[in-house]
Every structure is written in C-alpha cells, then in structure tokens.
Amino acid sequence: MQDTQSLPPPRVVIIGAGTGGLSLAIKLKQQLGYDNFTIFEKGHDVGGTWRDNTYPGCSSDISMVMYSLSTEKHDWSHSHGTSPSILSYWKDLTTKYNLYPRIQLNTAVTSVTWDDAMKIHRISLENVKTGEKWVSEAEVVVSAIGVLEVPRFAQIQGRENFKGETWHSARWPSDGGERLRGKKVAVIGNGASATQFVPCITEDPAVQVTEFCRTPNFFLPPVRIEYSATRRWIYRNIPFVQRFWRWLMYLRHELFYLLIFGSGIMRYLSTKIATYYIKYVAPKEYHEQLVPKYTMGCKRVIFDTNFLEALHRPNLDLNWDGVDRIIEDGIITQKGEKISFDIIIFATGYAADKFPLKVHGIRGSIQDYFVENNGPQAYLGTTFPGFPNFFTILGPNTATGHTSVIFTNETQADYIIQLITPILTRHVATIEVKPEATEEYNEKIQKRLAGSVFVNCQSWYRVGGTGKITNIFPGATTLFWLWLRKPKWGDYTGLGLEEWLQRRQKNKMWNVVRWCVTLLLLLGAAAAVGVVLQRNGALPRWLERW
C-alpha cells in the first residue's frame, strides 16, 4: 500500500462562489488551515444571487446581523442590506481570506462524473467567454449552487412571439431604468422580487406598469431602518454588543417561526395583524384581491417595501384576470382583453424542483434520483445515496421561511467539514450516505410536513407548485442545527470508514485512560505531599481537621 504521507493532499472542488461556497471556503481555512481547494464560478465575480440580482430595490428581508457570517463582525449602515452592500460584504471577505487565487471565474461546471475505480470526480468545465472546454479532477466535490440558480419563465403561450423587450427580474439589464422610461410595462408575477422593484420603477410617472397577479401575499409592516452614528459606534467599539444583538435577532426569528408556523392561535393573531395592515395601507379597491384566502405561512410572508403604498399611484395597475397568451404587441388576458405593452418583465421565481447540474454517481444522475422519488430529496439536505464524496449546500428541504440562509449555509458547511476531514487526512477514501438512512430521514420530514401549514396552498416550496414539499425545512433552525451538529457515522458507509471509526474509538478510549491515570497520579502526588507536610508539622490546621 502506498504511503499516504507521500501523496499530495486531496483536492476539494466547490461549485459556485455565492454565499454558500464562500462560507465553506472560509471555514476550510479557519478550521483546518486547508487551502487545496478550487472554486469554479461561472460569473464574472463572486456573490452569487447578490451579484446576479440587480433589480431596483433588491434587498434582504432578514436583519444583516443575522444575514452575515457568525465569525465576521461588520459595520452595517442599515438593519437590512441592499444588494450592492451585501455584494460588497462578500467581496471584502473574499479579499480578506485571500480566496480570489482559489477561484476560477467565468468557468461553468457542465457535469460531474464519479470514477468509482479511481475514487475520484471528473469535472467537465467550460470557459463561458472563450468556449474552451477541459476536464479537472478532485476527490471531493461540493455543490454550492443552491436552488435560486435557474430563472423560471412562466409557461405562457406565445412568449417567443413578443416583438418588444423581455427580461427576468433575476437578469435585470444594467440600463433597465433607461429602457423603461416612457414605456408601457407588463410585470408578470407578484412575489417577493416584484414587490421590491415595482415601487421603484413606478416612482417615474412616465413608466406605466400593469402587474399581473395570480395569488395574493400576506404583508407585514416594513422592518428596514437606518442605524444612527451612535449605534454604529457602539457596534464597532464595545465588545460583544453586536454579538448579543445577533443572539437577540436569532431568537426573534425563531419566535417568528413559532408565530407563523408553530402555533395555530398565534398564526390566527398574525393573520389578523397582516390583514389589518394590508387594508390600512392599500387602496380600498384592491382589498378584496389583496387579502389572501389561504392559511398564513404556506407561502412566503413578505415584509412590505412600500409596495402597498405604491398602489395609490396612477401609473400602477394590478390585473387579476390571468394571462392567457402573449402576442406580438402585448398580452391577451383570460377574459379576452387585449392590453398593449412595450416591455414584459417576468418576476416568476426560479426552477427549484430540478437539480441545476449534471451529476453522475455510481448508478445514475442526481436528477434521475429525484425523478425516482417524485421530487428532490437528500439526507439532511447535504448528501445523496450513490454519490460518494459529493455534498451540497442548500440542498432539498433546507430553506426556511423565517430566518437567515447564511445560518443554514454555515451549519451545513460545519457538517460537511466534519464529513470530509478523514478524506482530507487520507484516512478514508470515500464517504457515502446509506440509502436506508436517507429514506428514513425523508419519511420523517415528510411526515412532519404533511401536518404543516405548507400543504395548504400552491408555492415554490413544492414540486410543480402543488406536489411534494421539497424546499422548506419542517422546523425551526435550532432543530436543523441540532440534527447537523455531529454526523451520525452509522448512517454512512465508505472505503476505509469503518477502520477509521474503530481507530478513532480506540483513541478516545486511550484518551480517557490517560486522563484517568493522570488524575490518579496527581491525587497520589497530592496525598504524598500531604503526608510529608503532616510529619513535619507544616500541614495547615483546616487540612488536619479535614
């Protein structure tokens, strides 16, 4: 057998330089001092969704003290960050931890194939600018693409026939504001992104917007505030204050989960509050359509960013008739009305029920595995049976509707590092979750989801909007953290894993023995000293009485 000490350290490939990929890379350096990794990023810079989403008003609806790395204190100017400020934060971290030399930008991963004979992944790559293609290899691959990767266009007849301009909100053109000026604009969709950019683009009275809505949303009052100079000084200069505030925000978000998802009584009260807010702010003519009829929480609850107030503007109309088809110069509604438009903007979310990457394991692809199971599933949202040494961040059933995805990213990154450490030290060749463990886990979470609020309406959490719930985690993030805190090694198999676990157990036993022997020796030495002191009459009186 070849001496592992003479081998180079195993290589880790991270796919995606968004928040998940960067979080893992930083932790590899922080926890292991490990830097034999490469991040392949198809974009021109880091940042992922915060690089790609540049639409007006794009911002986080989670407080920034939570929507940031737990190890990185930052001087935020507002409670909730805008897309440019969040992107700047992650670019600064990339520079701080010297990650840019480890990142290959403009490089798309087209497929990942496991070579079971060589125990290695072959990664097919393509330069998105030059078209150059090549193959790289790595012992470990982590997909940090997430689920918000591929924009989804509504399946509407005639979209290709439209003669005007069209774009998706996730691919907003840099000169979008100029293009919109003086135009009649259709916005298809009324989810979180639309409620952020519609108030911004309608500030210009020369832009006439008609927003086509399908399902109303529950709105809660705005939460974004600007921090005072005094508050920012305190966060910067007084130790532990920002850390304490982070804990308070964590508890606040967990309380939000209990209010909306965990308690029928509290959900009822929250529904009343949201309904009152909608009716208080929005024009009376829209009250009937804007107040949802479904159970609060089964779709994303939106913190208002001036959307309801913007509905009073004369250049903004809501249309609830439904889109039947798109024609060359506009839209035909399901009621047969023709409305002419110059530009159509799709705010229709992402394709979240398909794996966005071709990954081939021992017996097939991950997408094949999803199809076999009527939708995406994984073990703890992180590993898949039949795919050795392949891991994912923000995989199936890991999203939350109430708190920070950065917390989820860090939890998974810590878990992955525990799994791959024996691979990186060459004590183990492969790690793979057992099929029965995966089935048992998914039966457990689907049982929890079957009794949850998420089954009560159509949403992006479900396959096709109405099928299996595959994106949301069925519990508070504290539960997610507890489940991923330590690997249950009995749920995994792999080449060399059993032997490594046996050696580790022996080492633990020997450590206990060493501590016990050391303690006995210390006690014996103390007793001997006491005897000598007593014989010499130097023993303190309180010890003599004792």
N, C-alpha and C positions, 0 to 999 in steps of 0.2 A: 504493500500500500504506500502511495506517495506521501511524503512528509508534508502535512498541511502548512507547516511553518514556512516552507519554501514557496508556497503558492501566493500569488497576488491576492489582495483582499477581494471578496466577491463584489460585483458591481450591482448597484441599485439604479433602476431607471424609474423616474417619476414622470408621469404623463400629465402635463398641464401645470402652468405657473400661476394659477389662481391662488386664492386664499388657502385651499386645502393642500396643494402641492408645496407652497412656500412654508406653510406651518410644519409639514413633515420634514422638509429640508432643514429648517432652523432647529427642530428638535433633534435630528440626527447629529447635528454639530454640538448642540448644547448638552445632550445626554450621553452621547457615545464618542464625541470628538471624531465622528466619521464623516469623511468627505469624498469617498469613492462613489459618487452618485452623479447622474446627469438628469437634468430636467429638459424634456422636449416640449416646446411650446410653439404652436402654430401661429400665434400672433406676433406682432412686431415688438411687444414689450410684455412685462408681467402684469398681473392684476385681474385676469380672467373676466368675470362678469362686470367688474367695475371699469375695466378697460373698454369693453365692448358696448356697454350701455351708456350712451352719451346723450340720451334724450333730455330735453329740458325738464328740470325739476327732479331728476333721478337722485334718490337719497335712500338712506337706511331708515327702516321703521323700528329698529332696535337701538337702544341707547349705546353710544360709542364706547362707553366704559366697559360694556359687555361685548360689543362688536369689534373687539380687538384682542390681540394675544394676551393671555394672562400674565406673561412674563415681561410685557413691554408697556411701560407707562408712557402716555402721550399727552401732549398739551392740546386738547381739542377746544375749538372755539365755540362749538355748539353741542348741545346734548345729543343730536342726531346728525351724522355727517352726510354731506353731499357726495356725489360720485367723484368729482375731482379731488376732494380732500381725502376720501378713503383710498383712492388710487395712489395718491402721493404718499400716504402712510405705508402702503405695501411696497412701493418702490424704494422708500427710505430704508425699510427693513432689509430689502434685498441687497442694498448697498452696504448697510451696517454689517451684515453677516457674510459679505463677500460671496454672494451667490451667483452674480452675473457670469463669472467664469465657468460656472457649472451648468449654465442654461444655454441651450441652443434654440434661439428664436427663429421664427419663420420656418419651423420644422414640424410638419404634421406626421403623426403616427398613423399609418394606414392600416396596419394589422399587427397583432402579437400572436406568435405561434410557439407553443411549448414543445421542445425536443426532449421526449422522455428518456431517450437513450443517453443523451449527453447531460440531462438535468439542467437545461438552460433555455431561456426565452430568446427567440429570434424576432427582433422588432424591425418591421419594414417602415422606412421613413421616406419623406419627400419634402424637398425644399419648395415652399409654396410660391416663391418668386421665380426661381430658375427652372423648376420642374425636375431637378436632379433627384434620382432615387438611389437608395442604398439600404443595407441591412446592418443592424447593430445587434449586439448580444448582451444579455445580463442574466445573472442568477435570480434576481428579484425584480418584479415589476409592480408598481403601484399606480393605479389609475386615479387621478385626482381631477378628472373632468367634471364630475358631478352630474346633476340631472338638468341643470339650466344651461345646456350647451347648444342644442339644435333648435332654432326658432321654428315654431309651428304656425303654418298658414292655415286659416280656416278652409275647409273643403267646400268651396263655393264655386258653382258652375260659372265658367266664363272669365275667370280671373286673368287668364292669359290674353283675353281679347281687349282688355282695357288699354286705351291709347294714351292715357295720361301717365303720371308718375305713381309708382307704388313703392313702399318700403315697409319693413317690420320695425317696430319700436326698438327692438334689440340691435338693429343695424342702422341707427339714425345717421343720416349724412351730415358731414361737417358743416355744410352750408344749408342745413334744413330750414333755418329761420328765414333766409333769403328766398328759398323756393316757395315757402308758404305764403309770403306776403301777397295780398290781393287775390288769393285763390279760394275756391270752394273746396273744402277738405272733408272727406269722409274718414271717420275713425271707427274701425270695426273692433269691438271689444270694450269692456268697461271694468277690467280688473285693476290690480294694483298699479301697474305701469301707466295705464291710461289715466287713472285718477291723479297721477302726478304730473303728466305732461299736458293734459288738456287745459288745466287752469293757466299754464304758462303760455301756450300758443294762442289762447284766446284773449290774452292781455292786449294784443294788437287788434283793434277793431276792424282792420282791413282783412283779417282772416275769418272766413265764415266756416264754422265747424258744425257738422252733423255727426253725432256719435250714436252708432248702432249698438244697442244694448240687448243682451239676452236674459241675464239673470241679475237681479239687484244684489247689492252688498250691504252688510252691516257696517256702519261707520261709527267710529268713536272720535271724540274731540282731538284736535291736534296736540302733539306732545313735544314738538321741537322748540327749544328755547336757546337763546344766545347766552353764553356764560359771561359773567361780569369779569372785569380785570382782577378783582379781589379773589373771586372764586378760582380763577385760573392760577393765581399766585399761590394760593393755599395748596392746590393740587400739585404744583411743581415743587414746592419747597418744604411742606410739612410731611414728614414720613407717615406712611400708612393711611393717610386720609383718602387718597384715591382708591387704595386697595379696599378700605372699609366701604367706600361708596359703591365699588364694584360688587361687593357682597350684598349690599342692600338692593342693588338693581337685580342681582341674580334672584334674590328672594322675591322681589316684586314680580319678575317674570314668571317665576314658579307659582306665585299667587294668582297671576293672570290665567295660568293653566287651570287652576282649581276653580276659578270663577266661571270660565267659559266651557271647559271640557269635563271637569271632575264632579260638578255638583249641579243637579237639576234645579234646585232652589236658587243658587247664585246665578246660574245661566238665565233663569227667568228674570231676575232683577237686572242683569246685564242687558238682556233684550229690551227691557223697558227703557233703560237709560239710552241705548243706541237708537231706539225708535223715537224717543223724545228729541234727541239731538238732531236726527235727520229732519224731523218735522219742524224743528225750531229754525234751522238754517236754510233748508232748501225751499224753493218756490212751492207754493201750495198746489199748483197744477201738476207737480210731479210726485206728490206724496204717495198716491196710490201705487205707482210703479216702483218707487224707490225703496219702500219698506218691504223687506223680504218676507215671504210666507214660510220659508223653511226654518229649521232649527238653527239657532245661532251657533257657530263653531264648525259646522260641517264644510263650510267654505272659509277661505281666509278672511279674517276680520281686518278691516282697513282703518288705519288712523288717518283722518282727513287731512289733506294738504291743500285746503282752500277749494276743493272740487265742488262741494255743495254750494258754497258762496258764489262760485263762478257760474253756476246755473242761472243766476239772475241776469247774466249778460245777454244782450240782444243778438250777439253773433254766435251763440252756442245753443243748439237744439239737441234734445235726446229723442231718438227714434226707437220704439219698442216693437215695430211691426215685423222685424226679422228680414234678413237679406235672402231673396230668392235666387238672384243671379246677378253677375256683373256684366255690363255691356260696354261697348267701346267708349262711351262718354259718361258713364255713371252706373247707377245701381237700380235694379227693379226690386221693390220690396215684396214680401209675401202677400201683401194686399193688392199688388199690381201697380202700385205707384212708381213712376219713374222720377228719379232725382239725379240731376247732372252734377258731376264733380270733375275737378282738375287733378286732384291728388287723393289717393286712398292709402291710409296708414293702418297696418294690421297690428293690433295690440292683443294678440291671441296666444301669448304664452309660448311654452316650449314643449317639444315632444319628450315627455318624461317617462313613457312606458316602454321605451326601447333602449337597449344599451348602445351608446353612441360610438362604439368602437368594435372592430372585428377582432375578437379574442378567441383563439382556438386552444383548447386544453387537451386532455387525454382522449376524450370521447366525442368531442364536438365543440361548438361555439357557445359563448355565454348567451347569445340571442336564442339559439336552439334550446338551451336550458330554460330560458324564460318562457318560450312558447310551450314547452312540455308542461310547465307548471302554471299555465294560464296567466302569466304575467311575471314581472321581475320578483325575484326573491334571493336572499343570501343569508348567511349565518352572521347575525349581529350587524348586518348591512356592510360587511367587510370582506368576507371570504366566500368562495363558491366551491362545492364539491366537484372534483375532477379537474381543478385548475391549480396545480401546485405552485407555490411561490408567487401567486398573483393575489393582490389585495386592492381594495377600492376604498376611497374616502367619499362620503356622502352617497353611499350605495342605497339599495332598496330599503324602505321603511326606516330612514334615519332623519328625514326632515321633521321640523317642528313647526307648529303654527303659533308659537308664543314666545320664543326666545332666540338666542344668538346661534347661527350656524357655525360661527367661529368656535364656540364652545364644543359643538359636536365634532368639528374638524380636529380640534386638539385632543378630544377624548379618543377618537379613532387613531390619530397619529401615535399617541402613547401606547395604545393597544398593539398597533402594527409593529412598533419598535420592539415591544416585548416578544412578539412572534418571530421577528426576523433576526434578533440578536444571536441565537445559536447558529443561524445560517451565516451571518457575517463573521462569526468567530470560527467558522468551518467545523463546528462540532456536529452540525446537522446539514444534510444535503437538500432535503425538501420538507415543506410544511403544507399540509392539505387538510381541510376540514372534512370530517366524515359525513356521508350522505344522511345517515340516520340522525346525527346531531342537527343538521340543517333542517330536516323535516320536522323534528321535534320542536325546534325553535320557532319555525314559521307556523306550525299548528298553534303554538302558544300565543303568538302575537296576533294571528288572525282571529283567534277566539276572543281576545281582548277587544280587537277592532270591531267584531261583529256586534258587540254590545255598546259600541261607542256612538257618538254623535256623527261620526264621519260617514255612516251608511245612509244618512237621511237626505242627501242631495247629490247632484252631479258636480264633480270637481276634478281638478288636475291631480288630486291625490289618488285617483282611481284609474284603472286601465280603461281607455276609451271614454272616460268620464263617469261611467256607471258600473264598471266591473270591479275586479279585485282591488282592494286598497293596498297600494304598493309603495307609496311615497312617504306617508306620515308614520311617525313612531307612536305607539299606543300608550303613552305615558309621559310623565314629567321627565325633564332632562336629568334629574337626580337619579332616577331609575336607570336611564341609559348609561350614566356614568358608573353606577354600581355594577351593572351587567358587564361592562367592558374594563373594569378596574384591573382585573387579573385574568389571564387566559385560563380556561378550563382545559388543561392539556389532554384530558381524556377524550375530548371532542375532536382531537386532531390525530392525524397519522403522518408518517413521513419516513424517509430513508435516514436512519441514524437517530430518529427522535426518541425511540424507546430507550436506547442505550444512554443517550444524553440525560434523559429524565432519571434513569437509575443512578447515574453518576452524580447528578445534582442532588438526589435524595440522600445518597451516601455522604456527600459533602455537608449537607445540612445536619445529618446525624453526628458527623465528626465535629462540626462546629459546636453543637450542643454539648458533646462530651468535653471538648476543650474548654468551654465556658464553665462547665461544672467542675472540672479538675482545677481550673484557675481559681474558682471561688473557694474550693476546699483548701487549696494551698494558702490563699490569703487568710482564710479563717484560722488555719493551723498556725500560720506565722503570727497572727494577732494573739492567739492563745499562748504561744510560746513567749512572746514579748510580755504578756501579762504575768506569766509565772515568774519570769526573771525580775520584773518590777516588784512583784509581791515579796519575793525573797529578799530583795534589797530594801524593802520598806518604802519604796518610791511609788507605790500604787495609790492613786487618788482615793480618798475616803468613800466617795459616792460609788466607785467601782468595787471597793471592798464590800460595801453593803449589798451591792447587786450580785 
